[in-house]
């Protein structure tokens, strides 16, 4: 373990903190950083210049075809490419926990205090700090203002009538998703502010977890021997910093809503675009001893001294009545809400604010269909829900927090778990809300199969789980804009099935419905240059679409390869169906999807070209490692195949389908013998059987099939798939070579390692570390009793991403040992929840012992 380094690496993030204050209610565990911290290492995104000459030659055709396609997409169609290799996102080491539940859009508040990442238009991101979006504190005594400060370390060139440049050495940020705390020790004032940010992310909750809302609770401590009057002002621009903000027609209006003895007041900011209009609302909760005020509209340009003076004069805003006029073209508008309270000497008080946004009816990029977001089931779809959402948020957040604490407490209080793991486990969940996530209602008359069924029958027209819980999708990554990318969801799905299982089942039904469909549209695939169908029947799609097109209707936004011939997608569907059944005991789900499992396995059988019970890869990158060529029988796909054949046998037993059982038990017997004979070398499974220089490389993901069997509760006593001694030896070899012989054992497991202890550089992906794969590997180690090795392996990734590279709340798909990373804010690292499942299974006695 790296425990000896834990204090030093974590402490480095707080080294510049000059205060001793601890704030109010800040938990022991999480990711903590001083606002004055600067990350020394500045990495750049992977680009063509990082590719070796041999790999450039190998991918020359791809490069030419991609450039032509990119030009047509961006310059002719005026659309965003699903992967933009020309304009990769630069690393901005600023992000904090996002605000909002699932599927209603997200707004990210950075750890330095700025509102800086926006996803209101479904699946499409805007990365811009909107400088007017701030909190400001005003301290008054005896009718005089003593101190007024924007709580931001920024020093912008605009709004210079405000007092900027809070000293970051007197503040720190602490994140334990879905909550975050920022503690400010106001220099020279003997006052500490603790801002607690809460989003409604609640396991097994399918109502409040959908709300586009967040809360900011300000705990104010007065350490003076005299009373103080304290005002917190919340300012927000109408818009998210795009060109739409200046198109005109936007307007603001104050609102007050009293209900069930509780009143909230604030300002509505109506953003009136032609497509996907929305209303944001900033509000505060009225309580005895609090005074609420507002400024309906001000211009967030120039010095903006008038608003500053308004607050500094008497600690409150003018509170004009009535709406503002609509903005003229070229103009921008903003609003402010202020809450004031009195603190006695050595006393404490609380102020509560909310930020909600209401975009109930959405269109994706094609603008072909209208969709209703999930929260409209509870708050209506007319577009006037912002006051009700504000009221509900401010009066229910304490219940949210109680449920969040009840969920997190057993893990946080488990002293056998390292501190870094507790931070990683919860903070990596950010991607479930901030993965361009959409959660929409399904019309009651919908037929998800389009009238098609598999030959064996099965899928209902509209499964009850979709009718009741809606349709859920999240991106492969914020840069890789494809919904529910299935080869990656295989890893990430553990978070959904463990915490929101109905969403996982809903997603699986959607994928199953797509399996039976066909799209004969001919299109060019960029790697091979060949033209083929957009979607082949009876194979699992790569993804269910691009948010800039029409997801669910037009699947397979991915154009690099023709994934109908990929070897892993069908297998990953079968494995997830059984794992989900094992964890939910939903017999209807298993029965419904059983014919689809049979159909995709029939499609997969054709890849066993020699009839030895083992599929063969086709001599290109035909699986999730889509830049790493594999030929013939392989450890990764061969292992997934055998695991899938095993669970087919298991499902056939449960469903009493003797014919299918006999068919696949025969395949299993032949396939396991072939797998061991062809790929086992005495220490680990060879990468593939190509006979090329890299065929005996050590792949970190070679035990993926075994991992899913263990996660599904299938042990050696039922089916002998992979010899226990071989799995143990392979995992030890991976730990010794891919982990400990790479970067001194401090950066996780490199994808491919040569037996002599140097990274495999035969492809653009073999010498990368994939964080989500590493977490899955660590889970496999834990299942097999290699607990210390598993934690050490995963710890390297967490410390690299969160503490060294400044990639908090944007965990990438990959990084290399030096210089580069690839694809920020990626789905796969949600696989850390597979580690938690392994730990729970181990505690329950289901996994192996060393």
N, C-alpha and C positions, 0 to 999 in steps of 0.2 A: 504493500500500500504506500501511497504518497503522504501519509499522515504527517510525517516530519516536515513536509513542505506546506501543509495546508494553512497553517497560521500565517506563514510569510507571504504566500501568494494572495490570500484573501486580504491580509493586512495592507498589502501594497495599494489596493484600491482606496484605502482610507488613510493613507500616509499623510496627506495634506490637510486632514481635518484638524482644525485648530481649537475646537471646543470640546468640552466634556459632557455636554448635554446628551441625553439618550432619547428625548422625545417621549410621547405618550403612547403606550400600547404597541410599540414597535417589537415585532417578534424576534426571537433569538436567531431563527434560521431564515435564510433567503440570500438574495444577491444584494450586497451593500457597497455603495461607492460614494466617495466625497465629490461634491459638485466641482471641485477644483482639479480633479484627477485628469491627467492626459495620458492616453495610451501611447507608448513609445513606438510600438510596431505598427506601421501603416502598410497594410497589404493591398494588392491590386487584383482586380478580377482576371480570371484566366482569359487570355486572348491568343490569337493566331501566333503571335511572336513567342509564345511559351511552348509551342509544339516543336518537337524534334524534327529534323530534316526527313528522317525515314517515315515519320507519321504524316508529315506534310505531303510527301509523295503518295502515300497510301490513300489520303483523303482529298487529293487534288480535285477529283470530279465532284465530290460533295461541295467543296468550296466554291467552284464555278457555278454549280446549279443553285446553291443557296444564295449567292449574290444576285443572280438573275431573279430568283423568287422574291428575295427581300426588296429589290427595287420595285418590282411590280406591286407588291403588297403595300409598301409605304408610299410610293410616289404616284401610282396609278389608282389603286383602290382606296388610298388614304386610310388604311387600317394599320393597327399595330400587329407586328409579327408575333406568333405564339411563343417563339424564343427569339430574342433579339441579340444575335451574336456580335452585331456591329456596335451596339450601344449598351453594353453591360452596365448594371448599376454600380456606381462607385461605392466604396465602403464609407458610410457615415457612422461614426462611433457615438451615437447620440440616443438610441431608441430605448424607451421604457415600456412598461406594460400597457397594452392597448385597452381602450374603453369600449364597452359594449358587449352584448351577448352574442349568440350565434345567429348569423344569417341576416342581420339587419344593417350591416355595415360596421366599420370600426374607425375610431379616431385614436391615434397614438400620441400620448404625451411623453416626451423624452425625459431622460433621467436628469437633465439639466433644467427642466421646467417648460420646454417649448412644445407647442402642439405642432407636430412635424410630419406625420404620415397619415394619409386619408384614404379610406376605401368606402365611399358612399355609393358611387356608381358600381353596380355589382361586378366584382372580380377585377376591377380596373383601379390601379393605384396612382396616387399623386403624392410625390415626395417634395413637400415644400413647408418650410417653417413660416407660419403666418404670425408675424411679430406682434400684431395687435391682440392676439389671444393670450391673455395673461391674468395672473392674480397680483393684486397690489394690496399692501397693508398700510393703514394709517393709524398712528397712535396719538391720542389726545389726552390732555390733563388740564383740568380747570378751564375748559373752553379754548385751549390753545393746542395747535398741532405741534407735536414734538418731533415726529418722524413720519415720513411717507416714502415708500420704496416699492418699486416693481420687484417682485420676487423672481428675478431672472438674472443670470450672470451675463446675459447678452449686452452689447453696447451697439445698437443698430444706428444706421445713418438716418432713420426716419423716427417720427414720434419723439423728437428730442426735447419736447417740453416735459417729458416724464423723467423720473429719476431712475436711471438704469444702472447696471453693473453691480448687482449684489455680490459681495465677496464670497466666492464658492467655498472658501476654506471654512466657512461657518454654516455649512449645510451638508446634509447627506441624503441619499436616496436609498430606499430599501424595498425590494420587490419580492413578494411571495404570491404569485399569480393565483387567483384573480384580484389580489389587492396589492397596493403599493403605498409606501409612506415617504414623504419628504419632510425632513426636520430642518428648520431654520432657527439658528440662534442669532437674534438680531443684535448686531455689534453695538455695544454700549447702552443697550436698552433694558437689559435684564428681563427680556421677554423671549420665550421660545414658542414657535409655531410648529405644529405637527399636522401636515395635510395627509389625510388617509383617503386613498382612491379605491373605490369598490365597483366592480362590475358583477352583474348577475350570472355568474358561471357556477352552476349548482348541479352536481351529479344527480342523475335520475330525475331531474326536473325538466319538463318539456314545455313549460309555459314561461316562467320568468327568465329562463336561460335564453329565450329568443328576443329579449327586449333590447332595443337600441338605446341604451341608457348607461350612465355612470354617475357616481356620487363622489363629491369631495367634502369630507368632514374635517373641519379645522378645529383642532384642540389648541387652545391658547393658554399658556402658563405665564402668570405675572409674578416674578420673583422680587418685585419692588415692595417697599413698605408703604406704598401709597396706591390708591386706586387708579385705574386707567380705563379709558374708553377706546375700544379697538374696532376698527372697520376693515373688513376684507371686501375688496371690489373685484368682480369677475368681468372681464371684457372679452368680447367675441365678435369677430368679423362675420358679416353675412357672406358665406362662401368659404372655399377651402384653398384659395390662392390660385385659382385657374383663371383663364380668360373670361369664363362665364361671369365672374364677379363684376365685370365692368360692362356687361351687355345691356344693363338697364332693366328696370321693371321690378327690382327687388325692394322689399319694404319690411319694416319692423312694426311691432305693436306690443304694448304692455298687456299683461294678463294677471288676473288674480283668481284663484280657484279655492273655494272653501267647501270641504266635504267631510262629513263624519267628524266634525269638530277640529279638523286640521286645515290650515290654509297655507298655500304656497303662492309666491308672487315672482314674476319675472318678465322676460321679454321674448316674444316670438320673432324669429328671423326667417321670413318667407323668401325662399330662393326659387324664383319663378322661371325655370328653364323649360323649354319645349318638351324635352325628354327627361324623365326621371326628376321632376320637381320635388322639392322637399322643404320642410320647416325644421329649423333647429330652435331649441329653447334653452335659455339659461335661466335658472330660477334659484330661489332661496326659500327655506322653510321658516314660516312665522312661528315664533314661540314667545312666551312672556319674557319681557326684558330685552327683546331684540327689536331693532328698527330696520325695516327694509326700504330701500329706495332704488331708483333706476334712472338710466338715461336711455330713452327709446332709440335714439339714433345719433351717431357722431361720425365724422369723416376720419377714417384711420390713415390719413395722410398728413403731410406737413408736420408741424410740431405737436398738434393736438393739445395745446396748452389749456384750452378752455375746460376740457374734462378734468384735467389734473387740478386746476384751480378750483373747480366746483367741489371736488372731494376734499382738498386741503383746507378749504374755508371753514367747513363745519362738520366734516366727517360723514357727509351724506351727499346724495345726488339730487338733482332738481325734481325728478319724477314728473315729467310732463305727461298730460293725459292725451289719449288718442293716438292713432297710428301715424307713422312717418309717411311722407309722400314717396311714391316709387322713385327709385334712382334713375337719373338720366344716363344715357349711354356714355361710358367713360368714367363714371363716378363709382365709388365704393362706399359702403356703409357698414357700421358696426353698432353694437349695443353694449350696455353695462348694467350689471346688477350689483348692489352693495348691501351688506348686512353688518349691523353695528350692535355691539354688546358692551356691557360694563364688567370689568374685572376688579374685584376687591383686592386690597393689598394681599400679596402671597396667595392669590386666588387663581381659579381656572374657570374657563367657560368654553362653549362650543358654538360654532356656526356651521350650517349645512347648506351646500349648494348641489345642484344637479345640472347635468348636460344631457339632453336627449335630442334625437333627430328622428323625424317621421317622413320616410319615403316609402309609403305602403305599397304602391303599384310600380313595378319595375319592368323595364325592357332591357334585354341584352342587346348586343351590338347590331344584330340584324333588324331589330325593331319589329319583328314579325309577330311576336306574341306578348301578351301582358301576363305578368305573374304577380300573385299576392304574397307578400312576405308572411312568414309564420305568425308574427306577433299580431297581424290583423285579425286573426281568429279571436283575439281577446280585446283588442282596442279599435277594431273597425278599420276600414280601408278608404275612408273619405278624405284623408289628409288633414284632419283637424284634431288629431289625437295628442299633439304635443303637450297641451296643458294637463290632460289626464295622465299621460306618461310621466310628466314631472311630478305630479302629486303622488302617484303610485310609487315612484322611485324613492322620493324623500320620506314616505311613510312606511316603506317596506324594507329598506336596506338593512335595518337591524336584524330582521328575520333572515335575510340573505347571509349576513355575516355569521349568525348563529349556525346555520347549516354548513357554511364553508368551514367554520372552526371545528364542527363535529366531524366533518369529513377528513380534515387534515390532521387533527390532533393525534390519532393513534400512530401515524407515521412520524410526525414531528417529535413525539415523546418517546419514540423507540431509540434508545441510546445505542443500540447495536448498529444503527445505520449512520454512515458518515454525514457530516454537515453538508458537504457539496452535493451529495445525492438528493437530499431533501430540497435543496434549491433547484437542482436540475429537474427533478420529477415534476414539480408544480409549475415552474416557470416555462418549461418547454410546451406546456399546454396552451400557451398563447396562440399557437398556430391554428388551433381549432376554431377560434373566432377571427383571427387576423390572417387567415389563409385565403383571402378573397371570398370568404364563405357565404354561401346562399342557403337559405332554408325557406322553402316556399310551399304553399298549399297546393294540393292536387285536386283539380275539378272532380266533382262527385261522379260525373259521367265519363271519366277518362278510362281508356283501355291502354295500359302501359305497354302491352305487347303489339299494339297496332293490329290486333286481330289474328296474330300469329301465335302458334304454340310449338313447342318441340314435338317431335314425332311421338314421344312417350306421353304427351299431355302435360299436366302440371300447372303452370302459372295461372292464377286467377286474373280476371280482367283488371281489378283494382284491389290488391291485397289490403286487408284491414290495417296493417301497420302503416301503409302509405296514406290511407284515408284518414287515420287518426293522428299520425305524427308527421305527415308531410314528407317533402323531398329535400334531401340534404346533399350539398356538394362543396368541396373545398379544393383549392388549386394544388397542383404538384408543387408549385412554388410561386412566390410573388413575381419572379422573373420567368418562370416556366409556366405559362398561362394555359393550363389544361385542367379541367375539372375531373376529380376522382381518378387520377392516373393510377391504373390498377396495379401495375407491378410495384409501385411505390407504396400505395395504400396497404398492400400486404404487410409491410413493416409498421406503418403508422396506425393501422386499424386497432391495435391493442388499446389505445386510449379510448376510442369510441366504444368498443365492445365491453370494456370494464366500467366505463363511467356513464355513457349514454347508449346502452345497447339497442334501444329502439331505432336510433339513427343509423347504427351499423346494419341492422336488419333491413331498414328501408333502402339504404344504399345498395345492399346486396340484391334486393328484388329489382331495383332499377338496372343493375348490371345484368341480371338474369334475363330481363325483358329485352335488353339490347342484344344478348347472345343470339336469340332466335330471329333477329332481324337481319336484313341485307340491304346494302346501299351499293348499287351497281355503277354509281358515278365513277368514271375513270379519272385517275389523277397520278401525277408524277411523284415518285418517291425519291428524295434528294440524295440518299446514299447510293442506291443502285442505279438510278436513272431510268428505272423501269416504270411502266404504267400498269396500275392494277386497280381493283375495286376499292372504294373507300371503306367498305365493311363487308366481310364475308360471313355468311350465316354459320351458326353453331361454333363460333369462336368468341372468346371474350374480347371486348374492345380494349384498346390501350387506354382510352379516356372517354368521357361522355360529352366532351365538347369544349369550345373556347367561349369565354364570356363575351368576346367581341363578335360572336356569331349567334348561334341558337342552341345552347346545350340541351342535351337529351334528344333533340330532334336530329342534330348533325353531330355524330360522334366521330371520334378519331381525328382530333385536330392535329395530332402528331403526324408529321410528314417525313421524318428522317428515314424510317424503315417501313416496309409493309409488315405490320405486326401480326397479320393473319398467320404468318409462319414463325412467330416467336414461340419459343418452347416453354416459357414460364407462365404466361398469362392464364391459360386454362387450368394449369395445376394450382395456381394460387387461388383461383376461385373455389376449386374443390376443397382445398385445405381450409379456407376460411369458412366455407359452409359448415364443415364438421366442427371446427373450433367454436364457431358461434353457437351451434347446437349444444355442444358440450358445456358451454358457459351459461346458456340461457334455458336449456331443457325445453325449447320451443319445438314441439313435435310437428306442428303445422308447418313451420318454416322448413324443417327438414323434408317433410313430405312434398311440399310445393317445389322445392329446388332440386329434389332428387332426379327428376327427368332431365333437368338442365345439366346436372353433373354428368349424367350418362352421355348426353350429347357432346359435351366438350371433351370428355375422355375418349369418345369415339374419334373425334377430330385429332386428338393427340396421338392415338395409336399409330397413325400413319407415319409418325416420325421414328418408329421402331422399324427401320428399313431391313434389318437382317433377322427379325423374328426372335431375338434372344431375350426379350422381355425388358429391354432397356432402350430408351429413346436416344437418338443421336442429334447433336447440333449440326448446323448446315454450313459451317465454314465462314460465317460472318457473325456480327455481334447481335445475335437473335434472342436477346433476353434483356433484363433490366440494365446490365452493363453494356449499354448500346454503343460503346466505343472500344470494346474489348472482344476481339474475335475469338470464337470458340468452335472447335471442330470435333465431330464424333461424340462418343460418350464423354460426359463431363461431370465433375464433382457437383457443381451447382445445380444444373438442370437434371442430371441423373438422380441426385438426391431428392429434389423436389418431386420428380416422377415417382420414385419408389414410395415416398411418403403419401402421395396422392393415391396410388394404387392401394396402399394400406388402408387409408380412410375410406376408400370405396368398399373395401371388404367390411370394414366396421359398420358403415352406413347400411350396407346390404343385410348384415346380420340384424341390425335394429329394425329394419323395415321388412325383414323376412323375405328378401328377394334372393332365393337360392341360386337362380341362374346367374345373376350378376356376381354373386359371391364366388361361385365356382370359376367363373371367367377370370376374375381378377386375382383370386388366390393362386391360380396357375401362373399368371403373369408375374405376381410377386415372387414366387419361388424361383422362376427363371431369371427375373430381373436382379434380385439380390445376389444371386450367384455370379451373374455377369458383372455387376457393379464391383464386387470385391475382386474378381479375377482381373478385370481390365484396369481399374483405377487405384486400388490399394497398393502402396509401395513399401509397406512395413511400418511406416510412421504416420502417414497422412494420405489423403486422397489426392491424386494428381489433378491438376487444373483441367486437363482434357487428355484425349488420346491421339492428338494430331501428330505426335512425333516431332513437333517443332521445338525450338530451343526453350520455349516457355512452357511446354506441356507439363513439366513437373514442378511448376511454380506452386507455392503454398498460398492458396486463396483463403482469405480470412472468413469468407462466407460459405465455405464448403459444407458446413453442417446445417444449412438453413432448413432442409427437409426434416432432419432430426429435431431441430428446435421446435417446429410446429407440432410434431407428434407429441413432444413432451408438454407443450403448452396446451394440447388437447387432451391431456390425461392418458395418452396411450403409452404404455410401458412395455418392456421386453417380455413380460409374462403373457401378453396377448399375441403380439406378432413380432417375430425376430426380423427386423428390417436392417438395422445397422448394428454390428457387434459392439457391445458396450466397451470392450477394451480398445477397439479401433477408434471410437468416438473420443474416448478419454485421451488416447495417444495423439489424435489429430488436434484436439483443443490444447494440449500441452505444447505441441509443436508450434501452433499458431501463437501461443503466448510467448514462447521463447524467441521466435523469429519475427513475426509480424508486429508484435508489441514491444518486447524488451530490446530487440535489435534494431528498432526504428526510433530515431530521435531520443535515444537513451531511455526509452520506455515511458516518455512523458506526453505523447500526443495520440494515444489510442493505437489502433491496429491499421497498418497500411493494407490496402486491398490485396496486393500481390507481393510476395517476397520470394526471392530465389533461395534454394536450399543452402547456399553459401552465406546467406545473411545480408544480401543487398536487395533493395527494392527492384521489383520487376518493372522495367521501363519499356516493355514491348508495345504498350498502348498508352493512350492519353488518360486512361482511367486506372491502370494497374498500379501506378505509384501514388494514387490519391488515397486519402482517408475519407471514408463516407461515414459521417457521424451516426446516422440512423442504422447503418450496418453494424457499427461497433456496439451500439446499445443492444442490438439483437444478438450479437456474439456474446456479449456479457451475460445476457439472459440465459443463453445456452450453457455457458460455463456454470452459472448458478444452479440451473437444473441438474447439472452433472456433479454437483458438490464442490466445484472449483470456485468457491465464493470469493475468496481473497483475490484470486486472479481476475474474476469477473469485475469486481469493483475497481481494481487497479486499471484494467483495460478501459473502462468507461470514464474513469476520473480524468484520464489524459485528455479526452475530448472536451469535457466540461471546462477544465482549466484553460485549455487552449482557446476555446470559443469565448467564454464569458469573462475570463480574467486577464488573458494575455492579448487577444486580438480585438477586443471591444465589439464583439458581435452579439451582444445581449439582445434578445427579442428579434433576432434576424439570423438564427442559426443556419449556416449554409448547408448545401448538400455535401460539399467536399472542400478540403484544403490539402495542399502539398506540404512537405516538410518545410519548405521555405517559399517566401515571396508571394504566392498566389492562393486564391480561393475560387470557388465556383458556385454560382446560384444561391444568392442570399435568400433567407426566409423560406425554408424548404420543409416539405411535409414529413420526410422520412424520420427525422429525429424524435417524432412522437413515439417511436418504438421503445423509448425508455420505459414506457409502461409495461412492456414485456418483461423488463427486469423486476418490476413490482409484482407481476403475476408469478414469476418464478420464485420470488421470495415468499409469497403467500403460499404457493404450492409446497415449497420446501418446509415451511412451518407446519403445514397440514400433513406432511409426510408422504406427499405424492411423488416427489422427485427422488432421484438417486442420491445415495451417499457416497463419499469418496471411497 
